[in-house]
Amino acid sequence: MKLVKRRKIKFFNLFLLLLVVAVLSFGVYLFIQIPVKNIIISNNKYLNDDYIIRFSGLKNYPNYYSFTSFSMKKKLEKSPYIEKVKVKRRFFHTIEISVKESKPLYYRDSDKRIVFADGTAYKQDSEFVVFQIPRVLNYIPNEIYDDFLKAMDKVNDDTLSRISDISYDPNDIDKERFLLYMDDGNMVYLTITKFKMINYYNTVLQQLEDRKGILYLDNGNHFQIKE
């Protein structure tokens, strides 16, 4: 008769294994519950950080692993004020958001909307956004509107903030003429083809020696002093 030895179950070893698995599982659970610790936002000029944080869904600092960089990018790019976003994850639960904002060109007085470089127009969210852009006072014909947008897009931000109002003001010579009212009291006549010349306005001011008047850049370059 052959005897069969029974193997004794090493309960201590089994318990130790289960304990290690339980501790590791609990550790992983706690780790994935860690919230976002730091949010770094860059390249935003007119949007404040609070707007970007709220729109991204990070306002309450959610779990770091409860979302993807791609999902946050898509969420932010739904904002009318944001053209493009890069989202990166950094060490110790840090989120970096690099924003390329949509460029605002002017405030359209007819319907109280902000018009951007791509032609879109939206109501201003004054709680988060304050624009320093000119106001267009009257109607611009459709046949020159696209060219007007392209010309405005070439105006740098600093100069754009110095223009208070813009009026479409054609004459017998040029149907693409505009009158710009500057924040210092001067006025400037421009045509669409010469719109980018307004970027040299600060240089021109130095030559005017604080005199006020009308600068004609539509037909020649001369300055008429106000009496």
HUBELJO-V323344 format. One record per residue. N is the residue number from 1. RES is the residue in three letters. OMEGA is omega as a letter, one per 30 degrees, with the letter a starting at -180 (* if undefined). NEAR is the number of other C-alpha atoms within 10 Angstrom. D_CENTER is the distance of its C-alpha to the mean C-alpha in Angstrom with 2 decimals. Layout:
N/RES/OMEGA/NEAR/D_CENTER  N/RES/OMEGA/NEAR/D_CENTER
//
This chain:
1/MET/a/3/87.89  2/LYS/a/4/84.49  3/LEU/l/5/82.46  4/VAL/l/6/78.66  5/LYS/l/6/76.76  6/ARG/l/6/74.02  7/ARG/l/6/70.84  8/LYS/l/6/69.76  9/ILE/l/8/66.19  10/LYS/a/8/64.55  11/PHE/a/9/62.85  12/PHE/l/9/61.51  13/ASN/l/10/59.70  14/LEU/l/11/58.25  15/PHE/a/11/57.16  16/LEU/l/11/55.57  17/LEU/l/12/53.65  18/LEU/l/12/52.38  19/LEU/l/12/51.42  20/VAL/l/12/49.38  21/VAL/a/12/47.60  22/ALA/l/12/46.91  23/VAL/l/12/45.58  24/LEU/l/12/43.32  25/SER/l/12/42.01  26/PHE/l/11/41.38  27/GLY/l/12/39.66  28/VAL/l/11/37.32  29/TYR/l/11/36.66  30/LEU/a/10/35.86  31/PHE/a/13/33.60  32/ILE/l/12/31.42  33/GLN/a/14/31.21  34/ILE/a/16/29.55  35/PRO/l/17/26.17  36/VAL/a/18/22.96  37/LYS/a/14/23.90  38/ASN/l/13/20.82  39/ILE/l/16/17.02  40/ILE/a/14/15.26  41/ILE/a/15/11.49  42/SER/l/12/10.45  43/ASN/l/11/8.32  44/ASN/a/15/5.83  45/LYS/a/10/6.90  46/TYR/l/16/6.70  47/LEU/l/17/5.92  48/ASN/a/14/9.34  49/ASP/a/16/10.80  50/ASP/l/12/12.88  51/TYR/a/15/10.39  52/ILE/l/20/9.22  53/ILE/l/18/12.96  54/ARG/a/12/14.19  55/PHE/a/16/12.24  56/SER/a/19/13.28  57/GLY/a/14/16.82  58/LEU/a/18/17.46  59/LYS/a/12/18.29  60/ASN/l/10/22.00  61/TYR/a/14/21.89  62/PRO/l/15/23.51  63/ASN/a/16/25.85  64/TYR/a/20/24.38  65/TYR/a/14/26.08  66/SER/l/11/25.41  67/PHE/l/11/22.34  68/THR/l/12/21.27  69/SER/a/16/18.31  70/PHE/a/12/18.17  71/SER/l/11/18.25  72/MET/l/18/15.35  73/LYS/l/19/13.24  74/LYS/a/14/14.37  75/LYS/a/14/13.76  76/LEU/a/24/10.06  77/GLU/l/19/9.63  78/LYS/l/13/11.47  79/SER/l/16/8.76  80/PRO/a/15/8.45  81/TYR/a/21/4.91  82/ILE/l/17/4.24  83/GLU/a/15/6.52  84/LYS/a/16/8.10  85/VAL/l/17/9.14  86/LYS/l/17/12.28  87/VAL/l/19/14.39  88/LYS/l/14/17.62  89/ARG/a/14/20.60  90/ARG/a/12/22.42  91/PHE/l/8/25.86  92/PHE/l/11/27.01  93/HIS/l/15/24.50  94/THR/l/16/21.31  95/ILE/l/19/17.93  96/GLU/a/16/15.39  97/ILE/l/24/11.76  98/SER/a/16/9.87  99/VAL/l/23/6.17  100/LYS/a/17/5.20  101/GLU/l/19/2.10  102/SER/a/18/4.87  103/LYS/l/16/7.09  104/PRO/a/24/9.01  105/LEU/a/27/12.65  106/TYR/l/26/14.92  107/TYR/a/25/16.22  108/ARG/a/20/18.97  109/ASP/a/14/21.90  110/SER/a/11/23.91  111/ASP/l/10/21.94  112/LYS/a/13/19.59  113/ARG/l/16/16.38  114/ILE/l/21/13.17  115/VAL/a/21/13.39  116/PHE/a/20/10.74  117/ALA/l/18/11.90  118/ASP/l/15/13.03  119/GLY/l/13/15.13  120/THR/a/12/13.76  121/ALA/a/18/14.19  122/TYR/l/15/13.52  123/LYS/a/13/14.96  124/GLN/l/17/13.03  125/ASP/a/11/12.88  126/SER/l/8/14.37  127/GLU/a/8/15.04  128/PHE/a/13/11.61  129/VAL/l/13/9.83  130/VAL/a/12/11.79  131/PHE/l/15/11.22  132/GLN/a/18/13.68  133/ILE/a/20/14.36  134/PRO/l/22/17.79  135/ARG/l/22/19.54  136/VAL/a/20/21.42  137/LEU/a/14/24.80  138/ASN/a/13/26.61  139/TYR/l/12/26.77  140/ILE/a/16/25.91  141/PRO/a/12/28.26  142/ASN/a/9/27.01  143/GLU/l/9/28.78  144/ILE/a/12/26.64  145/TYR/a/15/23.34  146/ASP/l/15/21.78  147/ASP/l/14/23.00  148/PHE/l/19/21.59  149/LEU/l/18/18.03  150/LYS/l/16/18.61  151/ALA/l/17/20.11  152/MET/a/20/17.33  153/ASP/a/19/14.81  154/LYS/l/16/17.17  155/VAL/a/18/17.00  156/ASN/a/12/15.36  157/ASP/a/15/13.05  158/ASP/l/12/16.10  159/THR/a/15/18.37  160/LEU/a/21/16.16  161/SER/a/17/16.19  162/ARG/l/18/19.97  163/ILE/a/23/20.55  164/SER/a/19/21.58  165/ASP/l/19/22.76  166/ILE/l/22/23.39  167/SER/l/17/26.48  168/TYR/a/20/27.72  169/ASP/a/17/31.15  170/PRO/l/13/33.21  171/ASN/a/10/36.75  172/ASP/a/5/39.74  173/ILE/a/9/38.64  174/ASP/l/14/34.99  175/LYS/a/14/33.30  176/GLU/a/21/29.83  177/ARG/l/22/30.04  178/PHE/l/22/27.59  179/LEU/a/20/28.15  180/LEU/l/25/25.47  181/TYR/a/20/26.11  182/MET/a/19/24.92  183/ASP/l/13/24.38  184/ASP/l/11/27.57  185/GLY/l/12/29.79  186/ASN/l/17/30.13  187/MET/a/22/29.70  188/VAL/l/20/28.87  189/TYR/a/23/30.07  190/LEU/l/24/28.21  191/THR/a/23/28.53  192/ILE/a/20/25.89  193/THR/a/13/27.48  194/LYS/a/14/27.29  195/PHE/a/21/23.88  196/LYS/l/17/22.60  197/MET/l/13/25.47  198/ILE/l/22/23.65  199/ASN/l/16/21.82  200/TYR/a/11/25.28  201/TYR/a/15/25.64  202/ASN/l/12/25.81  203/THR/l/10/28.53  204/VAL/a/13/30.41  205/LEU/a/13/30.38  206/GLN/a/10/32.35  207/GLN/a/9/35.06  208/LEU/l/12/35.32  209/GLU/l/8/36.56  210/ASP/l/9/34.92  211/ARG/a/15/36.56  212/LYS/l/17/34.91  213/GLY/a/16/35.16  214/ILE/l/19/33.88  215/LEU/a/21/32.54  216/TYR/l/17/33.52  217/LEU/a/18/31.53  218/ASP/a/21/32.33  219/ASN/a/13/35.93  220/GLY/l/8/36.75  221/ASN/l/9/35.33  222/HIS/a/11/37.04  223/PHE/l/17/36.52  224/GLN/a/12/38.50  225/ILE/l/12/39.14  226/LYS/l/9/39.22  227/GLU/*/5/42.74
//
